[in-house]
Amino acid sequence: MSSGRFWEDTPLAKLDRAQWEALCDGCGKCCVHKLEDEETGELHATNVACRLLDRRMGRCSDYRHRHAYVSECVRLNANNVAGIEWLPSTCAYRLRAEDKPLPDWHYLVSGDPESVHAAGQSTRGWTISEDDAGDFENHMVDREL
């Protein structure tokens, strides 16, 4: 019997489009550039955000057409989410693929879309646009994404 909490009751592959899109918490962390250490393969966070990220809202400013502007933007889906290592550790898609619960600050749990920001789990207030950044290596940050 369904609890009405589709994010707990429904496997990723069975979500409809609206449910899939609703899983995004609006943190914007997937839109932050990461640098890969060529020797170790380790990923390092920067404070540089994709030019399309609305850094206040934590969402893509042109989601529907993003691939026309940012060709490397991944088309995330239930079949590839588990293999995308740079997804944030708090990403609802990643958590659900790993059969883990959503955090208390996720708006589907809290009921408040601002809770991701209040919990300090979003890009709000600490990122700059890639258009203004210059050399990304000068923007590495000590943040877990």
VMD Tcl script that draws the C-alpha trace (Angstrom):
set ca {
  {0.00 0.00 0.00}
  {1.33 3.42 -0.95}
  {2.08 5.99 1.76}
  {1.76 8.85 -0.73}
  {5.51 9.43 -0.41}
  {6.43 8.43 -3.96}
  {10.13 9.09 -3.31}
  {10.09 6.23 -0.79}
  {7.54 3.94 -2.43}
  {8.50 4.07 -6.10}
  {11.77 2.87 -7.67}
  {13.57 5.52 -9.71}
  {12.88 3.70 -12.97}
  {9.12 3.79 -12.28}
  {8.81 7.50 -11.50}
  {6.80 9.59 -13.93}
  {8.36 12.79 -15.28}
  {6.76 15.05 -12.66}
  {7.91 12.78 -9.83}
  {11.42 12.59 -11.30}
  {11.69 16.36 -11.54}
  {10.26 16.77 -8.03}
  {13.18 14.81 -6.59}
  {15.54 17.70 -7.31}
  {15.99 19.64 -4.08}
  {17.27 22.78 -5.80}
  {20.68 22.73 -4.13}
  {22.54 23.53 -7.37}
  {25.59 21.49 -6.31}
  {25.54 19.38 -9.47}
  {26.03 22.62 -11.43}
  {29.25 23.52 -9.61}
  {32.43 22.78 -11.52}
  {34.68 20.09 -10.13}
  {38.34 19.61 -10.97}
  {39.78 16.14 -11.34}
  {43.27 15.33 -10.08}
  {44.94 13.76 -13.12}
  {47.07 11.44 -10.97}
  {44.50 10.20 -8.46}
  {41.20 10.80 -10.25}
  {39.94 12.52 -7.10}
  {37.37 15.27 -7.64}
  {37.80 18.67 -5.98}
  {35.01 21.19 -5.58}
  {35.22 24.77 -6.75}
  {32.94 27.69 -6.05}
  {32.41 28.15 -9.81}
  {28.88 27.56 -11.02}
  {27.62 26.87 -14.51}
  {26.59 30.07 -16.28}
  {23.00 28.82 -16.43}
  {22.66 28.23 -12.70}
  {20.34 30.66 -10.97}
  {22.61 30.88 -7.94}
  {19.90 32.32 -5.72}
  {17.30 29.66 -6.50}
  {19.63 26.69 -7.04}
  {18.05 25.75 -10.36}
  {18.96 25.95 -14.00}
  {17.78 29.22 -15.53}
  {17.08 27.51 -18.87}
  {16.58 23.85 -17.96}
  {14.61 22.96 -21.08}
  {17.29 24.30 -23.45}
  {20.40 23.75 -21.30}
  {22.03 21.30 -23.72}
  {22.07 23.94 -26.44}
  {24.29 26.10 -24.22}
  {26.07 23.53 -22.07}
  {26.62 20.43 -24.18}
  {28.35 18.54 -21.36}
  {25.33 18.86 -19.07}
  {24.38 15.26 -18.34}
  {20.93 14.00 -19.14}
  {20.39 12.37 -15.78}
  {18.05 9.38 -15.75}
  {17.31 6.28 -13.71}
  {19.67 4.20 -15.87}
  {22.77 6.37 -15.44}
  {22.42 8.02 -12.03}
  {24.38 5.32 -10.19}
  {27.38 5.77 -12.49}
  {27.75 9.54 -12.19}
  {30.42 9.91 -9.54}
  {30.37 13.70 -9.39}
  {26.76 13.92 -8.23}
  {26.65 15.45 -4.76}
  {26.53 13.01 -1.86}
  {23.26 14.66 -0.80}
  {21.65 14.40 -4.25}
  {18.19 12.85 -4.00}
  {18.73 10.92 -7.23}
  {21.95 9.43 -5.87}
  {20.40 8.71 -2.47}
  {17.41 6.95 -4.01}
  {19.66 4.95 -6.38}
  {21.56 3.81 -3.26}
  {18.24 3.04 -1.53}
  {18.87 5.69 1.12}
  {16.31 8.10 2.58}
  {16.10 11.77 1.69}
  {17.54 14.14 4.31}
  {15.19 16.00 6.65}
  {15.95 19.29 4.87}
  {14.74 18.01 1.47}
  {11.54 19.91 0.66}
  {9.62 16.69 -0.03}
  {10.26 15.76 3.61}
  {10.17 19.21 5.23}
  {7.43 20.70 3.07}
  {9.49 23.87 2.64}
  {11.53 24.57 -0.53}
  {13.70 26.99 1.48}
  {14.87 24.27 3.89}
  {17.74 23.21 1.59}
  {19.10 26.75 1.81}
  {18.43 27.13 5.54}
  {20.37 23.90 6.15}
  {23.36 25.28 4.23}
  {23.06 22.54 1.63}
  {22.73 24.72 -1.45}
  {24.97 26.89 -3.60}
  {23.25 30.03 -2.40}
  {25.73 32.62 -1.21}
  {29.07 30.95 -1.98}
  {29.36 30.52 -5.74}
  {30.32 32.72 -8.67}
  {29.41 32.33 -12.32}
  {31.88 30.66 -14.64}
  {31.61 33.83 -16.76}
  {33.34 35.77 -13.98}
  {35.71 33.16 -12.54}
  {38.85 33.08 -14.63}
  {41.11 30.11 -13.81}
  {39.01 27.50 -11.98}
  {42.09 26.28 -10.08}
  {42.01 29.58 -8.19}
  {38.50 28.76 -6.97}
  {38.95 25.40 -5.24}
  {37.00 25.15 -1.99}
  {37.03 22.80 0.94}
  {33.40 21.73 0.70}
  {31.93 18.30 0.46}
  {29.54 18.17 -2.43}
}
mol new
graphics top color blue
foreach p $ca { graphics top sphere $p radius 0.5 }
foreach p [lrange $ca 0 end-1] q [lrange $ca 1 end] { graphics top cylinder $p $q radius 0.2 }
display resetview
